[in-house]
């Protein structure tokens, strides 16, 4: 599992306290994806990640079999994950996702 999140060699033995912000994010997501949870609540999971890590994280989220509630301003993440539904805040209006809404993600 750690290898799927770009940890290899001696990195797998490092204490979490010495990891960078991006590494801590990848470690936390690896723990969530490998857990028995059936719902993930993610707030800006692609922030502070380098491009390679970002792609790995998005791939892992995309493969996750449970439900995902994702808060993001990352239009590329939204496009990569192909959401089914959207909740528009602050009103809390739920709707079916449409590519027409992609511009709103970038504006937020």
C-alpha positions in Angstrom: 0.0 0.0 0.0 2.8 2.4 0.8 4.4 1.8 -2.5 1.2 2.8 -4.3 1.5 6.2 -2.5 5.2 6.6 -3.6 6.9 5.5 -0.4 9.8 3.1 -1.0 13.0 1.9 0.6 13.9 3.5 3.9 11.0 5.9 3.6 8.6 3.2 4.8 10.4 3.2 8.2 10.4 6.9 8.8 8.3 8.2 11.7 5.3 10.3 10.6 6.7 13.2 12.6 9.6 13.7 10.1 7.5 13.5 6.9 6.8 16.6 4.8 3.3 18.0 4.5 2.7 16.2 1.2 4.1 12.9 2.6 1.8 13.2 5.6 -1.1 13.7 3.3 -0.2 10.6 1.2 0.3 8.6 4.3 -3.1 9.6 5.7 -4.8 8.8 2.4 -3.1 5.4 2.3 -4.4 4.6 5.7 -7.9 5.7 4.7 -7.9 3.8 1.4 -6.7 0.6 3.1 -9.2 0.8 6.0 -12.6 -0.8 6.0 -14.4 2.6 5.9 -17.1 2.8 3.3 -17.2 6.6 3.2 -14.3 9.0 2.8 -14.7 12.7 3.7 -11.8 14.6 2.0 -11.1 18.3 2.3 -8.7 19.5 -0.3 -6.7 16.2 -0.6 -4.5 17.4 -3.5 -3.2 20.5 -1.7 0.5 20.6 -1.0 1.3 17.6 -3.3 3.8 17.5 -6.1 2.4 16.5 -9.6 3.4 12.8 -9.3 2.0 12.5 -5.8 -1.2 14.3 -6.9 -1.8 11.8 -9.7 -1.1 8.8 -7.4 -3.6 10.2 -4.8 -6.3 10.9 -7.4 -5.8 7.4 -8.8 -6.2 5.8 -5.4 -9.3 7.9 -4.7 -10.7 7.0 -8.0 -10.2 3.2 -7.3 -11.8 3.5 -3.8 -15.0 1.3 -3.8 -16.9 3.3 -1.2 -18.6 6.7 -1.3 -16.5 9.9 -1.3 -17.5 13.3 -0.2 -14.8 15.6 -1.6 -14.3 19.3 -0.9 -11.9 20.8 -3.5 -11.1 23.9 -5.6 -8.9 21.7 -7.8 -10.7 21.6 -11.2 -8.3 18.9 -12.5 -9.2 16.6 -9.5 -12.9 17.1 -10.2 -12.4 16.2 -13.9 -10.2 13.2 -13.0 -12.7 11.8 -10.5 -15.8 12.3 -12.6 -18.3 13.0 -9.7 -21.9 11.9 -9.9 -23.4 14.6 -7.7 -22.6 18.0 -6.4 -23.7 20.0 -3.4 -23.5 23.8 -4.0 -22.6 25.8 -1.0 -23.6 27.9 0.9 -27.2 27.0 -0.1 -26.6 23.2 0.1 -28.4 22.6 -3.2 -27.8 19.1 -4.5 -27.7 18.4 -8.2 -26.4 16.0 -10.7 -22.8 16.9 -11.8 -22.5 18.5 -15.1 -19.4 19.8 -16.9 -21.2 23.2 -17.0 -20.4 23.4 -13.3 -16.6 23.0 -13.8 -16.1 26.8 -14.1 -17.6 27.3 -10.6 -15.0 25.0 -9.1 -12.2 27.3 -10.4 -14.0 30.4 -9.2 -14.4 29.1 -5.6 
